[in-house]
């Protein structure tokens, strides 16, 4: 039996209205053979988690440029845990200061990609660190 294709949800939490990076990474994931669900702009953590569970995704990639990463990314991780879905890998990217990354990882974010990270690097990280959920 062949392994299921990875399903990745790309989300834009909060009031951040800039989605160019999210669309670029969603396309890179799609072009790399992943199934991609893009939730669109202005999503609450609750909406993102609900979509992740309904779509049975293996990972959630959050793109954030608004500066609210310290509140929104940990909230997504917390809600996934509360819903019994903390086996869904959460990673983020955007304008996130290096000093904030350890706190995000401590809150359950698996990896953080900062500006300048290539899409190839992100795709490779997903291939190496995300497995299809049972």
N, C-alpha and C positions, 0 to 999 in steps of 0.2 A: 504494500500500500504506500502510495507516495505521500510525502509530507505536505500538509496544508500550506497554502500561500500565506505569508504574514499579512495581517490586517492592521493597518496603522490609522489611527484617528489623528488628524491635525486640527488643533483648536486655537482659537484666538480669544482668550479670556479677558473679561473686563471691558473698559471703555476705549481701549486702544483701537484706533481706526485705520491702522496701516497694515495691510495684509499682503503686500508684495512678497515679502520673505516667506510667509506661510504658503503662498501659492507656488513659489519657486521650489520649496522643499517638497510640497505635495506632488508636484510634477516629477521631481527627481525620484521620489519613492515609486510613483507609478511607472516611470520609465525603467526602473530597476526590478520590476516584476511584482511589487507589493500591491495589495488591494488598499486603496486610500479612501477614507471618509473625511471630507473637509466640512467642518461645522459652520464656517462663516464667522463674521464679525460679531463682537459684543455678546459673547456667550458667558453665562455664569458658570462657576464651577459645577453647580448642580446640573445644568444642562449638558455640560461636557461629560460628566460622569454617567448621566442617564444614557446619552448617546453611545458612550463607550461600552456600556453593559448591553444595551439593546443590539448593537452591531457586533458584539462578541469579538472585540479587537484584542490584539496581543500587546499593543503599546499605544500610548497617547503622547504625541509630540505637541508641546505648547509653545507658541510664538508670542512673545510679549515685548513691547517697546515702551510701555506706559510708566514703568517704574513701580508697578504694583506687584511685581514678581514675588516679593517676600510674603505677601498675603495670599495671592491667588494660586500659585503653584503648590504650596503646602496644603491648601484647602482641597485641591483636587486629590492629592494623595490621601488626605484624611477621609474624604468621602468614599473613595474607592475601598479603603480599609473597612469603614463602617458598613459598606454594602457587601463585604466578603469578596471583593474583587481586587485585593491588593497584589495579586499575581500579575496584574496588568502593569507593564513597565511604563513609568512616566519619565520623560525627558523634556528639556526645554531649551529654548534658544532666543536670542534677541540681545537687547542692550541691558546686560546684567553685569554689574561690577564684580570683579574677581573676589572682593572681600565678602560678597553675599553668597558665593557658590557653596562654601562649606555648610552654611546654615540650611540651604536648600537641599543639599545632599543628606543632611541629618534629618530632614523632614520627609525624606522618601523619594526625592527626585534622583533618578539614577545617573543622569549626566546633564551637563549644561554646556551649550555651544554658544560661544560669543561671536560678535561680528568678525568677519573674515574667515570663519571656518568654511571649508569647501563642502559642497553638497556631497561630493564623493566620500569625504571623511565621515560625514554623518550617516550616509547609507552603509558604509563599511561598519561603523559602530553598531548600527541596528542589526546587521547581519550577524555580528559576533556576540551580541548581548541580548537579543530578543529571540525567544523560541515560541512556536505556536502553543497556545494554551490548550490544556486537555479538554 
